[in-house]
Amino acid sequence: MPTIGLFSRTALPALRRLMDLSAARQRVSAENLANVNTPGYSRREARFADELNRAEGATIDPVETRPGHRASGAPEAPSIEVVEDPETLGEGVDMEKEMVSLAETQLRFAVSARLATLKIAGLRNSIRGQV
């Protein structure tokens, strides 16, 4: 979904990216938990710190979609590298570590969603002329 000019100057694009990245990490952790008893399975992790840092500092350049109209380009899909965790290579999956990772990721997603909700409510109030 393209980010229109009204929202491109807010924190909404970065919050959206953070929620997308959190969802990807959640999927990888769920896969690890599903394979906790699989012999020879190595824990995997989603690495996206570089992607998140890039998203936080990114600027969105407007593009002309039709004559006289300018809108921001759609953000790129997050590139998330799923790799075997070098610290636990060949050791399998530590269920406790995965549960902690799931809880942290769920908290990040919830906070991002709440901040996005508050930003949208603030924009709605501004449009209506409310303080």
C-alpha positions as a printed NumPy array, in Angstrom:
array([[  0.   ,   0.   ,   0.   ],
       [  1.566,   3.319,  -1.014],
       [  2.256,   5.872,   1.646],
       [  0.527,   9.106,   0.678],
       [  2.092,  12.489,   1.363],
       [  0.001,  13.129,   4.464],
       [  1.471,  10.125,   6.255],
       [  4.979,  10.1  ,   4.787],
       [  6.09 ,  12.85 ,   7.162],
       [  4.88 ,  10.987,  10.231],
       [  6.224,   7.982,  12.084],
       [  3.641,   5.718,  10.434],
       [  5.89 ,   4.304,   7.675],
       [  8.58 ,   3.348,  10.212],
       [  5.983,   1.844,  12.556],
       [  4.523,  -0.164,   9.687],
       [  7.969,  -1.474,   8.786],
       [  8.646,  -2.404,  12.416],
       [  5.375,  -4.348,  12.566],
       [  6.233,  -6.167,   9.315],
       [  9.654,  -7.084,  10.64 ],
       [  8.222,  -8.233,  13.973],
       [  5.751, -10.477,  12.158],
       [  8.612, -12.05 ,  10.187],
       [ 10.58 , -12.701,  13.375],
       [  7.477, -14.266,  14.917],
       [  7.149, -16.669,  11.953],
       [ 10.792, -17.764,  12.271],
       [ 10.435, -18.34 ,  16.027],
       [  7.257, -20.358,  15.45 ],
       [  9.135, -22.492,  12.91 ],
       [ 11.896, -23.079,  15.462],
       [  9.376, -24.153,  18.09 ],
       [  7.635, -26.453,  15.618],
       [ 10.972, -28.201,  15.032],
       [ 12.085, -28.407,  18.657],
       [ 12.087, -32.232,  18.542],
       [ 13.396, -32.59 ,  14.983],
       [ 16.795, -34.325,  15.018],
       [ 19.515, -32.295,  13.303],
       [ 17.424, -29.119,  13.07 ],
       [ 19.418, -25.968,  13.788],
       [ 17.753, -22.912,  15.259],
       [ 17.155, -20.109,  12.761],
       [ 16.903, -16.422,  13.392],
       [ 15.598, -13.46 ,  11.465],
       [ 18.193, -10.755,  11.168],
       [ 16.852,  -7.362,  10.326],
       [ 18.653,  -4.865,  12.524],
       [ 20.342,  -3.348,   9.457],
       [ 17.011,  -3.232,   7.641],
       [ 15.337,  -1.513,  10.601],
       [ 18.151,   1.023,  10.926],
       [ 17.841,   1.759,   7.213],
       [ 14.079,   2.196,   7.565],
       [ 14.422,   4.597,  10.503],
       [ 16.761,   6.885,   8.58 ],
       [ 15.076,   6.547,   5.211],
       [ 13.427,   9.363,   3.369],
       [ 10.657,   8.695,   0.901],
       [ 11.029,  10.49 ,  -2.391],
       [  7.758,  11.515,  -4.017],
       [  6.954,  10.112,  -7.441],
       [  4.538,  11.475, -10.008],
       [  1.753,   8.94 , -10.539],
       [ -0.201,  11.079, -13.014],
       [  0.189,  14.637, -14.327],
       [ -0.171,  17.186, -11.546],
       [ -0.296,  14.546,  -8.815],
       [  2.577,  13.577,  -6.571],
       [  2.514,  10.792,  -4.028],
       [  5.157,   8.914,  -2.138],
       [  6.392,   5.66 ,  -3.586],
       [  5.396,   2.407,  -1.917],
       [  7.938,   1.244,   0.638],
       [ 10.019,  -1.734,  -0.332],
       [  9.194,  -5.066,   1.252],
       [ 11.514,  -5.691,   4.188],
       [ 14.48 ,  -7.863,   3.352],
       [ 14.88 , -10.29 ,   6.189],
       [ 17.718, -12.744,   6.265],
       [ 16.851, -16.085,   7.862],
       [ 20.052, -17.819,   8.885],
       [ 21.082, -20.625,  11.167],
       [ 22.073, -19.24 ,  14.536],
       [ 25.881, -19.664,  14.769],
       [ 25.748, -19.773,  18.578],
       [ 23.518, -22.847,  18.624],
       [ 24.667, -24.547,  15.411],
       [ 23.925, -28.255,  15.697],
       [ 22.512, -27.964,  19.216],
       [ 18.863, -27.85 ,  18.222],
       [ 16.329, -25.435,  19.646],
       [ 16.184, -24.152,  23.225],
       [ 12.46 , -23.861,  23.911],
       [ 12.961, -21.354,  26.725],
       [ 15.036, -19.051,  24.512],
       [ 12.395, -19.22 ,  21.765],
       [  9.59 , -18.402,  24.187],
       [ 11.516, -15.337,  25.389],
       [ 12.09 , -14.288,  21.772],
       [  8.369, -14.712,  21.021],
       [  7.421, -12.588,  24.044],
       [  9.87 ,  -9.804,  23.122],
       [  8.689,  -9.763,  19.527],
       [  5.029,  -9.733,  20.537],
       [  5.71 ,  -6.784,  22.846],
       [  7.506,  -4.856,  20.076],
       [  4.615,  -5.469,  17.71 ],
       [  2.006,  -4.442,  20.302],
       [  3.852,  -1.217,  21.147],
       [  4.276,  -0.369,  17.455],
       [  0.594,  -1.008,  16.763],
       [ -0.415,   1.141,  19.741],
       [  1.852,   4.   ,  18.643],
       [  0.43 ,   3.797,  15.114],
       [ -3.095,   3.924,  16.547],
       [ -2.232,   7.006,  18.599],
       [ -0.623,   8.721,  15.582],
       [ -3.712,   8.066,  13.459],
       [ -5.985,   9.328,  16.253],
       [ -3.878,  12.496,  16.475],
       [ -4.124,  13.047,  12.735],
       [ -7.873,  12.444,  12.855],
       [ -8.242,  15.01 ,  15.645],
       [ -6.158,  17.514,  13.696],
       [ -8.344,  17.082,  10.633],
       [-11.461,  17.622,  12.741],
       [ -9.92 ,  20.702,  14.353],
       [ -9.761,  19.163,  17.819],
       [ -6.829,  19.499,  20.119]])
